[in-house]
Amino acid sequence: MSACGLDFGTSNTTLGVCAPGRAPALVALEGDDVTIPSAIFFDWSSNAVIGRAAVGAYVDGVQGRLLRSLKSALGSSLIDETTQVGRKRLRFTQVIARYLELLKERAEGASGGALTQVVHGRPVHFVDGDPEGDRKAEDALRDIAHSIGFTDVSFQFEPIAAALDYERQVKREEIAMVVDIGGGTSDFSIVRLSPKRRGKADRSGDVLANGGARVGGVDFDRRLSLASVMPLLGFGSPMKRPGLDAPSGYFHDLATWSSINRVYNQHTLREVRDVRRESTQPHLIERLQRVIELQRGHTLAIDVERAKIALSQVDETFIDLGWLEDQLCAKPDRAALVTSSERLTSRIVQTVRECIGQAGLRADQLQALFLTGGTTQIPHVREAVMREMPAARVIEGDTFGSVGMGLTIEAQRRYG
């Protein structure tokens, strides 16, 4: 039997094993990749595949249901809802459990032994400003872990886990701000680190502050989609009745990973047809109708995510929508990403400031800034965080692996 650290992320997941006599290490979960997308695809017989294979099945046109950003359901009303999978409806807790069960089986096959003990990563806040909702989200994840065969389940804040990974390279004592901005949440910790402290069983006295906000990469995807893609489908377009625009709910659902499947039903299609008849620009609403009829909302979301990533390197990119209408394309640019996400970036910066204040420190007293999580690669987000700590040395963590590695180190300490 072995213990593991499990970083079940909104966009990607990693799992590390700490078997007796072995150094903690992340497990290859899909081919040679230690990172696997947090995605599951059910065909109409309810058979499931996960990760890149799940996204591939959807892109290849296999009939079924793709679900991504599964973790977003925790701490939201979605966790109590059901979704159609084949001929039956599953609760989102069951969907998450099936994804993690298949992941666990894959990790056990790769590591050669049963995994019974787990340190689960969790954001500082599943839900902003709602301690009861936060507790319920952790309880749901604990129940899921027990249901798939883990006998010992404990949790560690994701930024603390990242700090444990970073601490392996620390040569002298320092105070570090750990910034982990992933797919669903932004998490921050200020931690006192040193080679001597590394071996301590209780590190609670070294954690000077924790903070977090429910803001992550999927929120930047949504804002970019609403700014650059959804207007081509009628978002914000006027209705015949003066002063009315097309109902916005369909567009927000299509722009939000965890809500896309909500529009795939006949009731919504009937409503959209009614909207088209009352629209002053029915050709735009007809595009929306076709996306829903073809169940291609995830195609849009995948393309927007790719565009967001591309805009970290280039000033402008394009999204080919020729499958929807001949020669149709969206042209998002970096300025649109920056403008559409101003409020998100401001929330991240405000949480950084609150965390520094909670620690009772000045910004210039922070000696290191450790960055991990895919959203730290967005230039304007990264620059905004760095401006808050201009004197801190910037360290690049493993964008997708630092938290999982830190959780595995913690699992070795707790269960080894």
Secondary structure, DSSP 8 states (H G I E B T S, - for coil): -EEEEEEE-SSEEEEEEE-TTS--EE---BTTBS-EESEEEEETT--EEETHHHHHHHHTT-SEEEEE-GGGGTTSGGGG-EEEETTEEEEHHHHHHHHHHHHHHHHHHHHTS-EEEEEEEE-S-SSTT-HHHHHHHHHHHHHHHHHTT-SEEEEEEHHHHHHHHHHTT--S-EEEEEEEE-SS-EEEEEEEE-TTGGG-S--GGGEEEEEEES--HHHHHHHHHHHHTGGGGTTT-BBSSTT-B--SHHHHHHTSGGGGGGG-SHHHHHHHHHHHHHBS-HHHHHHHHHHHHHT-HHHHHHHHHHHHHHTTT-SB--EE-TTTSTT-EE--BHHHHHHHTHHHHHHHHHHHHHHHHHTT--GGG--EEEEESGGGGSHHHHHHHHHH-TTSEEEE--TTTHHHHHHHHHHHHHH-
